[in-house]
Amino acid sequence: MRDSDFESGFDPEPIAGDLLAWYDAHARDLPWRVSPAARAAGVRPDPYRVWLSEVMLQQTTVAAVRDYFHRFTMLWPDVGALAAAGDGAVMGEWAGLGYYARARNLLKCARFVTGELNGRFPDSHDALLRLPGVGPYTAAAIAAIAFDRPETVMDGNVERVMARLHDIETPLPTAKPELKARAAGHTPAERPGDYAQAVMDLGATICTPKSPACGICPLRDRCRSRAAGTAPGLPKKTPKKPKPTRRGIVYLARRGDGALLLERRPDKGLLGGMLGWPGSDWGEAPQDRPPFEADWTTLPGEVRHTFTHFHLILTVKTAPLPDAAAPTAGEVLSRDAFRPSDLPTVMRKAYDLWRGGAA
């Protein structure tokens, strides 16, 4: 960092004012957002929609979330409706968004808010932190956006804006406390919810990771990294270790009447609570553990999928499911009860490979 404290021209209020003026003119139209004009007219955000969108947006892009958000709010328009939904229905609608622990916590939180808080989300950061699955970032975002609390909302966009604005060269994640302190110093008492969204919009549309549009940035005259010519290289990041590759085997078996052998994974752990195909553990050299004795056929090709911390390669084996089979794992699901959309993405890839589609 080249400056040790806020210096002339970097006081918080002018930055907030410039950002809010830019946001009033250029705010993104998002299905979960109340526009700045509507908010000025007295419309208040629905905490349920703010919470739902923030959970969906964790580790996911706005473009990927839009359709999911529309479907969820059509099916479950308020927190009470979501709380009453079946686990399988919610997990099925979530399939494809990844990070399935978020979906499990979504239901836990909806049921807690409905059962313990009479369907009302708390309006303070500390109270929001007590909700299942709500961490510091989500609590700050809900408190600011839904309730206009002056909380500091830190996502990747905000980190990038602060790193460039102050020309902070300390790499992430080491720089996180420094970046949050800078962001907190800029958070205004007036319109903090709009301000939080303005900084995120700035990072998403102008102060982008590559080729930032510095010439039209509302903070261009105050940006230290623009003056120093260092903006495109910030924020710096500590190099990540390469992801390991794990392997596994899944077993697809269908009975003559179309019924399929599936299993529901344990609630805790990766893909917890989701339907999938019986299979081996995932590791360097998976052991062949079919769910029943049969002449299993290995399909040509393989399934490749990447999780947060590792790459996965699955071999798919198939066999007919005899009427009298007593599987050691899984449950038989009738053809009418099975929906491919209920499967997490990696299991659906295995199904597509079996069906002759692209893995």
BADREN-455018 format. One line per 2 residues: number of its first residue (from 1); their letters; for each residue z, y, x of C-alpha. Coordinates in steps of 0.1 Angstrom, whole numbers, plus 5000, padded with zeros to 4 digits. Layout:
<sites>
NUM> A> Z/Y/X; ... $
</sites>
This chain:
<sites>
1> MR> 5000/5000/5000; 4990/5034/5014 $
3> DS> 5014/5056/4994; 5051/5048/4992 $
5> DF> 5059/5067/4961; 5041/5086/4933 $
7> ES> 5024/5116/4948; 5008/5147/4934 $
9> GF> 4981/5138/4909; 4996/5104/4902 $
11> DP> 5023/5113/4877; 5023/5090/4847 $
13> EP> 5016/5113/4817; 4981/5126/4827 $
15> IA> 4970/5090/4834; 4983/5078/4801 $
17> GD> 4967/5108/4783; 4933/5102/4800 $
19> LL> 4934/5065/4792; 4944/5070/4756 $
21> AW> 4916/5096/4751; 4891/5071/4765 $
23> YD> 4906/5043/4744; 4903/5064/4712 $
25> AH> 4865/5066/4719; 4858/5032/4734 $
27> AR> 4883/5007/4722; 4869/4972/4718 $
29> DL> 4865/4959/4682; 4887/4927/4682 $
31> PW> 4895/4907/4651; 4933/4908/4658 $
33> RV> 4934/4945/4667; 4941/4976/4646 $
35> SP> 4918/5003/4658; 4933/5035/4672 $
37> AA> 4919/5055/4643; 4934/5031/4617 $
39> RA> 4967/5031/4636; 4967/5069/4636 $
41> AG> 4962/5067/4599; 4994/5046/4595 $
43> VR> 4981/5011/4596; 5004/4988/4615 $
45> PD> 4994/4956/4633; 5004/4923/4618 $
47> PY> 5029/4907/4643; 5016/4872/4633 $
49> RV> 4980/4881/4643; 4992/4898/4675 $
51> WL> 5013/4868/4685; 4986/4843/4676 $
53> SE> 4959/4861/4696; 4982/4865/4726 $
55> VM> 4990/4828/4727; 4953/4819/4723 $
57> LQ> 4943/4844/4750; 4965/4829/4777 $
59> QT> 4942/4815/4804; 4912/4820/4780 $
61> TV> 4886/4847/4775; 4882/4869/4745 $
63> AA> 4847/4855/4739; 4861/4819/4737 $
65> VR> 4890/4829/4714; 4872/4849/4687 $
67> DY> 4859/4819/4667; 4892/4800/4670 $
69> FH> 4911/4830/4658; 4888/4834/4628 $
71> RF> 4892/4797/4619; 4930/4797/4623 $
73> TM> 4935/4828/4602; 4913/4816/4575 $
75> LW> 4932/4783/4573; 4966/4797/4580 $
77> PD> 4967/4834/4571; 5004/4840/4578 $
79> VG> 5032/4824/4598; 5045/4805/4568 $
81> AL> 5012/4788/4562; 5009/4778/4599 $
83> AA> 5045/4765/4598; 5036/4743/4569 $
85> AG> 5005/4729/4585; 5003/4693/4598 $
87> DG> 5006/4688/4636; 4973/4669/4637 $
89> AV> 4954/4695/4618; 4966/4723/4641 $
91> MG> 4960/4703/4673; 4925/4694/4660 $
93> EW> 4916/4730/4654; 4930/4739/4688 $
95> AG> 4908/4713/4706; 4886/4730/4731 $
97> LG> 4909/4759/4739; 4928/4738/4764 $
99> YY> 4964/4741/4776; 4976/4721/4747 $
101> AR> 5013/4728/4753; 5004/4762/4738 $
103> AR> 4994/4746/4705; 5026/4726/4704 $
105> NL> 5047/4757/4710; 5026/4776/4685 $
107> LK> 5039/4752/4658; 5074/4752/4671 $
109> CA> 5075/4790/4671; 5059/4793/4636 $
111> RF> 5085/4769/4622; 5114/4787/4639 $
113> VT> 5102/4822/4626; 5098/4808/4591 $
115> GE> 5129/4787/4590; 5154/4808/4610 $
117> LN> 5141/4844/4607; 5128/4844/4571 $
119> GR> 5092/4847/4583; 5097/4879/4603 $
121> FP> 5090/4883/4640; 5117/4901/4659 $
123> DS> 5107/4936/4672; 5124/4937/4706 $
125> HD> 5114/4921/4739; 5147/4903/4744 $
127> AL> 5147/4889/4709; 5111/4878/4712 $
129> LR> 5119/4859/4744; 5141/4836/4724 $
131> LP> 5112/4823/4704; 5097/4789/4714 $
133> GV> 5069/4793/4738; 5072/4831/4742 $
135> GP> 5075/4842/4778; 5079/4876/4794 $
137> YT> 5042/4886/4791; 5038/4875/4755 $
139> AA> 5071/4891/4745; 5061/4924/4761 $
141> AI> 5026/4923/4745; 5040/4917/4710 $
143> AA> 5067/4943/4713; 5043/4969/4725 $
145> IA> 5012/4962/4704; 5029/4951/4671 $
147> FD> 5060/4973/4673; 5051/5002/4696 $
149> RP> 5079/4995/4720; 5074/5010/4755 $
151> ET> 5071/4976/4773; 5051/4970/4804 $
153> VM> 5023/4945/4796; 5010/4928/4827 $
155> DG> 4979/4906/4826; 4951/4901/4852 $
157> NV> 4933/4932/4839; 4963/4954/4843 $
159> ER> 4971/4940/4878; 4935/4948/4889 $
161> VM> 4937/4984/4875; 4970/4991/4892 $
163> AR> 4959/4975/4925; 4928/4997/4926 $
165> LH> 4944/5029/4912; 4970/5028/4940 $
167> DI> 4949/5010/4966; 4975/4982/4970 $
169> ET> 4963/4957/4996; 4992/4933/4993 $
171> PL> 4976/4901/4981; 4985/4884/4948 $
173> PT> 5008/4868/4939; 5031/4886/4964 $
175> AK> 5020/4920/4950; 5031/4912/4914 $
177> PE> 5065/4930/4915; 5049/4961/4931 $
179> LK> 5020/4962/4906; 5045/4958/4877 $
181> AR> 5066/4987/4890; 5035/5009/4892 $
183> AA> 5024/4999/4857; 5059/5006/4843 $
185> GH> 5058/5040/4858; 5026/5048/4839 $
187> TP> 5038/5034/4805; 5043/5063/4781 $
189> AE> 5069/5068/4754; 5042/5078/4729 $
191> RP> 5017/5053/4717; 5027/5025/4741 $
193> GD> 5010/4999/4721; 4976/5016/4722 $
195> YA> 4982/5024/4759; 4988/4987/4767 $
197> QA> 4956/4978/4750; 4938/5007/4767 $
199> VM> 4947/4994/4802; 4936/4959/4793 $
201> DL> 4903/4972/4779; 4897/4993/4810 $
203> GA> 4901/4963/4832; 4879/4941/4809 $
205> TI> 4850/4966/4805; 4850/4990/4834 $
207> CT> 4874/4981/4862; 4859/4946/4862 $
209> PK> 4865/4920/4890; 4829/4924/4903 $
211> SP> 4809/4956/4904; 4834/4979/4888 $
213> AC> 4818/5009/4870; 4837/5035/4889 $
215> GI> 4813/5063/4879; 4823/5062/4842 $
217> CP> 4860/5053/4847; 4884/5078/4831 $
219> LR> 4907/5075/4861; 4880/5078/4887 $
221> DR> 4893/5112/4901; 4928/5097/4906 $
223> CR> 4918/5063/4919; 4928/5058/4956 $
225> SR> 4907/5027/4961; 4876/5045/4949 $
227> AA> 4882/5073/4974; 4888/5047/5001 $
229> GT> 4858/5026/4992; 4880/4995/4988 $
231> AP> 4878/4990/4950; 4855/4960/4949 $
233> GL> 4878/4940/4972; 4910/4946/4952 $
235> PK> 4932/4930/4942; 4934/4907/4972 $
237> KT> 4945/4872/4966; 4961/4845/4987 $
239> PK> 4936/4817/4991; 4942/4788/4967 $
241> KP> 4946/4753/4979; 4916/4731/4968 $
243> KP> 4923/4711/4937; 4928/4674/4941 $
245> TR> 4906/4649/4923; 4922/4621/4901 $
247> RG> 4905/4592/4885; 4912/4572/4854 $
249> IV> 4898/4546/4829; 4895/4550/4792 $
251> YL> 4888/4521/4767; 4867/4527/4736 $
253> AR> 4868/4499/4711; 4852/4499/4676 $
255> RG> 4857/4473/4648; 4828/4461/4627 $
257> DG> 4838/4484/4598; 4837/4514/4621 $
259> AL> 4874/4517/4627; 4884/4528/4662 $
261> LL> 4913/4522/4686; 4930/4554/4695 $
263> ER> 4964/4564/4708; 4985/4596/4705 $
265> RP> 4998/4608/4738; 5035/4615/4743 $
267> DK> 5046/4649/4731; 5055/4660/4766 $
269> GL> 5030/4662/4794; 4993/4669/4797 $
271> LG> 4975/4667/4763; 5009/4661/4747 $
273> GM> 5007/4651/4711; 4969/4648/4711 $
275> LG> 4948/4618/4700; 4929/4601/4727 $
277> WP> 4916/4567/4739; 4939/4542/4754 $
279> GS> 4936/4543/4792; 4951/4540/4826 $
281> DW> 4973/4564/4845; 4953/4591/4864 $
283> GE> 4956/4589/4901; 4937/4581/4933 $
285> AP> 4930/4545/4924; 4936/4538/4887 $
287> QD> 4945/4502/4877; 4924/4485/4851 $
289> RP> 4948/4481/4820; 4927/4473/4789 $
291> PF> 4946/4475/4756; 4935/4439/4747 $
293> EA> 4917/4410/4763; 4879/4413/4760 $
295> DW> 4847/4413/4780; 4848/4451/4787 $
297> TT> 4815/4468/4796; 4815/4497/4820 $
299> LP> 4792/4525/4808; 4768/4541/4832 $
301> GE> 4778/4576/4842; 4813/4591/4842 $
303> VR> 4833/4619/4825; 4842/4649/4846 $
305> HT> 4867/4675/4835; 4888/4701/4853 $
307> FT> 4924/4709/4844; 4945/4738/4858 $
309> HF> 4957/4718/4888; 4932/4690/4894 $
311> HL> 4898/4676/4887; 4895/4644/4867 $
313> IL> 4868/4617/4867; 4870/4591/4840 $
315> TV> 4852/4557/4838; 4845/4546/4802 $
317> KT> 4847/4510/4792; 4838/4496/4758 $
319> AP> 4843/4464/4738; 4841/4453/4702 $
321> LP> 4875/4455/4685; 4882/4421/4668 $
323> DA> 4897/4421/4634; 4927/4401/4646 $
325> AA> 4932/4420/4679; 4968/4429/4688 $
327> PT> 4964/4458/4711; 4991/4465/4737 $
329> AG> 4984/4503/4732; 4971/4525/4705 $
331> EV> 4965/4523/4668; 4935/4515/4647 $
333> LS> 4921/4545/4629; 4896/4540/4600 $
335> RD> 4861/4555/4603; 4869/4580/4575 $
337> AF> 4901/4591/4592; 4885/4598/4625 $
339> RP> 4871/4632/4634; 4857/4638/4669 $
341> SD> 4869/4674/4666; 4905/4661/4666 $
343> LP> 4901/4650/4702; 4908/4672/4732 $
345> TV> 4877/4681/4752; 4881/4655/4779 $
347> MR> 4884/4627/4753; 4855/4640/4733 $
349> KA> 4834/4639/4765; 4842/4602/4767 $
351> YD> 4832/4598/4731; 4799/4616/4737 $
353> LW> 4791/4594/4767; 4797/4564/4746 $
355> RG> 4776/4577/4718; 4748/4585/4743 $
357> GA> 4754/4623/4744; 4760/4644/4775 $
359> A> 4793/4639/4792 $
</sites>
